[in-house]
Structures are given as C-alpha cells and as structure tokens.
C-alpha cells in the first residue's frame, strides 16, 4: 500500500466510524490530505498504524450535569471531555460552554489542539471539553452552580500531570474560578496547575487574557514582514468581540493598523474612524451586553443586524469568533474587497472550499492551529509558573509569547518549503505539528 492509498483508507475509515460528525471529519481530512508526502518519506508509519491511532481519541467522557436555577427548577445539561493525544505531555485544551457543544465539536477541537500544542514547542498533549450550557442570560449564582456541578464529575479525569483544562467560548476567568474552587474543595489539595486562565490571586499568569489576541498579531506581523510590508495603515476587519477579538484589535492598533469592525452573533459594527477598544471592553466585558450598544458610545459608527463583517473591503481579515464562520461566498466577497492576508483567530473558522479559494486568489493564509496558538502557549507558561511556584512579570510573559509565535511562523514556513509547498502555511502547520507528535508516538510504542 502506498502513501496515498493509506491516507485515503484512513479517511474512509474515519468517515465510516464517525458518520454524524462533520466537523471532526473535515478537520481530519484537512490534516491528513497534507500528510501524503510525509508518509512517503516515513513508510514505517503505515506498518505502525500511526494515522489510525492519531485520529482516534485516547479516551472521551460524556456525563450528566444537573443544576438548580434561581427559579428552583432543576435543569440538566451534558458535559464532555475528550483526551485526544497525550504523547507530548498532559492533555491540554479549553472547556467551551455553548448550546452547540457536542461530541463532534469537542473531538474536532481536540484533534486540532493536538497539533497546535505541538507547534508551541511546550510539553502539552491535546484535549478539549465543555458542555451544551448557555451562560447567556444566566445569573451569577446560576453560572456558579453549573460550574460546580460540572466539576463534580470532571475532577475524576483531570490533574496537573493528567489533563489541564482552560477557558474557551463561554468560559472565562469567572468560570475557571468557580471550577477550580470546587475542584480544590473535592480534592482537598491545592493543585493550581490543574486549570489555566485562573485569576492572578490564585496562580494565574499575567498576560493570559490577552495572549490569543496578541499572539495572532505577532504571527500576522511575521506574515506581513515576509511580503515586505508593515501593519501600519492597513484596513483590518475582525469578527467577534470576546477576548480573542478584543486583544487582537488592541495589539493590531498598537502596530498602527486601522481596525474597523467587530461583531457578535447578532450583527457587526463598522467604525471607519477605527474601533474604540475601550468601548468594546466596557460593553462586552463589564456590562455584558450586545455589540450594538457600541452605537451609544460611538454614534457615528454603523450597525448591521444579521450581517457578517466579510462584506467590508479590507487588506486583512481576522476571523476571531467561532468555527465555520467563513464559507465560499464569504471568501469570494473578501477577494472582491481586495483582501491580501487572512489569519484564523478562531478554531477552523474557514470552510475547506473557502480556504482553497482564498489561496488560489493569492491571499496569504495563516491557519488556526498556528495563528491562534498564543492562548495555549501562555497557558503552558502558566503551568510552568505553577510548577515553579513563582510568577513572571508581564514583560517576561509577553516576550516569551512573542518568541513562541515568531518561532511557530518560522517553523511552519520552513516545513512547507521543505515539503515542496513554499508559502503554503496550511501544509506547513499540519506537517510540523504532526511530525512532532508522530515522533513521540513512535518512540513510545503501540499504546
């Protein structure tokens, strides 16, 4: 069996075994189709069944999460945790609280996380979790009770040297605090390294909140420098208004870029004078309101209900909201608007046909598993600080984060070149992340 036959066989088996999991199947297809030249160089991977093992989670958990609402009614949600691959270190990946969370979503995210974590160069395996709980509209006490109930089951499967969850959509420092507090009560020990994204008063790292957004811009800056350009004066459209989008806006503006959009699930803001980041933080983080409230602070801006930011002409696009937010029609609109660069801030926000269209139209494309690795990189730095029982300064953390993101870009770019796909960062990221995990798996035997 040659390399192509092997990859196609594994893809067919994955699709057959995971029939109702389109997100996971797409993620696997996106990675494995780029690995044919790697398998050609390493035929021993075929005999070792390496791809069959790497696409199958080491273990996964589904559990009931009952909680009591303020109205006295008992509600039941479903919790998840997938421990995808632990060859490089403890499973590492966020918890997502959103109605869309299911086995498919969590497996897809855990698969992506495995290679993303490998690219950081830090000793972390891949995992992901969450629940189909919607924190929107819930009171502080309801969120606390849900987080506590969630951890009464989750605690059995995690630990500083086992599996280290963090935040994701719907899970910020508040939710991490509630989860860690219940974990500590149940276990009766102080294991600060079991969660990342914690508050600074109990083991969190400065810079963690900003890390994903800042990391996106550090990576993007390397992309642009390679083309002999700078961020100064570039028109940037960004989707989302959570932590990732907020701090990507802030850092892009510090490089002189003109960011003109942000959004939430209801619509988007267009501010041709440049997004007022303090207004976004006030609305989304302090008041926890919808992004359309931005107009009360900046009345000259425009709000487009039910629309996507991709219809706005720009030099740079940064999807920072969620997976699957850019389809082929959006890609065509972006190209028509003169787009030159796209860096994925969310996890796989672009469909496969959208990516293909963008790259064929000479948009320099940065894939999520490389671009948004800043968050988990800083989580890894938080784990290190917890293990050493010390705290680094904001300057130390930011310098280490920048170094990691610059190194990821160089590694991805060089790997793409070495495998005959110069300039294709998608191929470079997939192969570079895969090779590191593959080497560890081969060294550890068939497990």
PyMOL commands that set and color helices and strands:
alter all, ss='L'
color gray80, all
select helices_A, chain A and resi 3-17+22-32+36-41+44-47+50-54+103-120+140-157+173-187+192-194+200-202+208-226+243-254+277-286+291-297+309-311+328-336+352-360+368-371+374-388+394-418+425-444
alter helices_A, ss='H'
color red, helices_A
select strands_A, chain A and resi 59-68+74-85+91-97+125-131+163-166+235-239+258-259+261-264+267-270+302-305+316-319+341-343+364-366
alter strands_A, ss='S'
color yellow, strands_A
deselect
rebuild
show_as cartoon
